[in-house]
Amino acid sequence: MAETNRELADFLRRARSEQDPLRAGLPADGRVRRVKGLRREEVALLAGVSTDYYTRLEQGRPITPSEGVLDAVARALGLDDVGRAHLGHLVGGTSRTRAPQRVQRVRPGLHQLLDTFDVQPALILGRRTDVLASNRMLRALLTDFDAVPAPQRNYARWMLLSDQARELFVDWEEQARSAVESLRFDFGEHPQDRGIRDLVAELTAQSAEFRTWWSSHRVFQRTFGAKRLRHPVVGELTVDYETFTMPGDPDQTLFVYTTEAGTRSREAMDLLASWAQPAGRTRSGS
């Protein structure tokens, strides 16, 4: 079985095991359940396909279901939009040849945009959560990714392997698990990316938490959220983030961090901006 087929099989089995039969609308039949979650025939019934067809899909056989069938399977398994997209990536990965990945580069205008943010930390992540660019405030808030050797300049790697990240994030486990789930989503979309495979191998070898979270096959796509930090200079603060996909390069995502006006977190961010201000430069205001 090809690697991407195993990914598909593992993902479907995990999703099936987490479904509650009663919540899925299935009546109690009096049979003793030997497995957790739904049976294969129950998923097939809910999706409107034959048990044999769903079984072959879950086994990772080289079949090409229609978008309608994938939608039905996703509904039967209770997948959210990210899970449905991941399912499509995995099924497509079993049959299509992907073009070689281009070297990831941030265009000059985006570097200039990052530099205009006086009090908003910002960075651009690429495939496999590689850190492609960051501004002065991001380096002051999180870490100086520019000081890290380019092959190791990766957000998930920093989150899982850095003692600094564990100390910085009050909610480290939640943030680290989300990074793993985002990487899993990327892995499904780019199964032939050698860089992702190398990163997964490195994190598998060095992080017990990564091994546990990776094997759960959960996926996550960061669009917005919040992070709680215990910063060594300005103390505790909560930062919100919004993400923006770059036009012309959907593999690049801009993250901008902000704080709520009138809060202790905004005061801490303003203090951090003053602390990180280059000598001789006057800040234009927040």
TAWO-V273053 format. One record per backbone hydrogen bond with DSSP energy under -0.5 kcal/mol. NH is the residue of the N-H (numbers start at 1). CO is the residue of the C=O. E is the energy in kcal/mol with one decimal. If there is no record, write none. Layout:
NH/CO/E
NH/CO/E
This chain:
6/2/-2.0
7/3/-2.0
8/4/-2.1
9/5/-2.6
10/6/-2.8
11/7/-2.3
12/8/-2.4
13/9/-2.2
14/10/-2.3
15/11/-2.4
16/12/-2.5
17/13/-2.1
18/14/-1.0
18/15/-0.6
19/16/-1.1
21/19/-0.6
24/20/-2.1
25/22/-1.3
26/21/-2.4
34/32/-0.6
38/16/-2.2
43/39/-1.9
44/40/-2.5
45/41/-2.1
46/42/-2.5
47/43/-2.2
48/44/-1.2
49/44/-2.2
54/50/-2.4
55/51/-2.6
56/52/-2.2
57/53/-2.0
58/54/-2.9
59/55/-1.8
60/57/-1.4
61/56/-2.6
63/61/-2.3
65/63/-0.5
70/66/-2.3
71/67/-2.5
72/68/-2.1
73/69/-2.7
74/70/-2.5
75/71/-2.2
76/72/-2.4
77/73/-2.0
78/75/-1.1
79/74/-2.6
84/80/-2.6
85/81/-2.3
86/82/-2.4
87/83/-2.4
88/84/-2.0
89/85/-2.1
90/86/-2.5
91/87/-2.4
92/88/-2.5
93/89/-2.3
94/90/-0.7
94/91/-0.9
95/92/-1.5
96/92/-2.1
105/103/-0.6
110/107/-1.3
111/107/-1.3
112/108/-2.2
113/109/-1.9
114/110/-2.3
115/111/-1.7
116/112/-0.7
116/113/-1.2
117/114/-1.3
118/116/-0.9
121/119/-0.7
123/255/-1.9
124/133/-2.6
125/253/-2.5
126/130/-2.6
129/126/-1.3
130/127/-2.0
131/153/-2.3
132/124/-2.7
132/130/-0.8
133/124/-1.2
135/122/-2.0
139/135/-2.1
140/136/-1.7
141/137/-2.3
142/138/-3.0
143/138/-0.6
145/143/-1.5
147/144/-1.4
148/145/-1.5
152/149/-2.1
153/150/-1.5
154/152/-2.0
155/129/-3.0
158/154/-2.2
159/155/-2.6
160/156/-2.3
161/157/-2.5
162/158/-1.7
166/162/-1.4
167/163/-1.9
168/164/-2.1
169/165/-2.2
170/168/-0.6
170/228/-2.2
171/228/-0.9
172/169/-1.1
175/171/-2.3
176/172/-3.3
177/173/-2.4
178/174/-1.9
179/175/-1.9
180/176/-2.0
181/177/-2.4
182/178/-2.2
183/179/-2.1
184/180/-2.3
185/181/-1.6
186/182/-2.2
187/183/-2.5
188/184/-1.8
189/185/-1.6
190/186/-2.6
193/190/-1.7
194/192/-0.7
197/193/-1.8
198/194/-2.5
199/195/-2.2
200/196/-2.7
201/197/-2.2
202/198/-2.3
203/199/-2.7
204/200/-2.5
205/201/-1.8
206/202/-1.5
207/203/-2.1
211/207/-1.9
212/208/-2.0
213/209/-2.7
214/210/-3.1
215/211/-1.7
216/212/-0.6
216/213/-0.7
217/214/-1.4
218/213/-0.6
220/181/-1.3
223/224/-0.6
225/241/-1.7
227/239/-2.7
229/227/-0.5
229/237/-3.1
230/168/-3.1
231/235/-2.2
235/231/-1.6
237/229/-1.8
239/227/-2.6
240/258/-2.9
241/225/-2.6
242/256/-1.9
243/223/-1.9
244/254/-2.1
246/249/-0.5
246/252/-2.5
249/246/-2.1
252/249/-2.1
253/125/-2.8
254/244/-3.3
255/123/-3.2
256/242/-2.2
257/121/-2.9
258/240/-2.6
263/260/-1.2
266/260/-0.5
267/263/-1.9
268/264/-2.3
269/265/-2.3
270/266/-2.6
271/267/-2.3
272/268/-2.3
273/269/-2.3
274/270/-2.0
275/271/-2.4
276/272/-2.4
277/273/-0.5
277/274/-0.6
281/278/-1.7
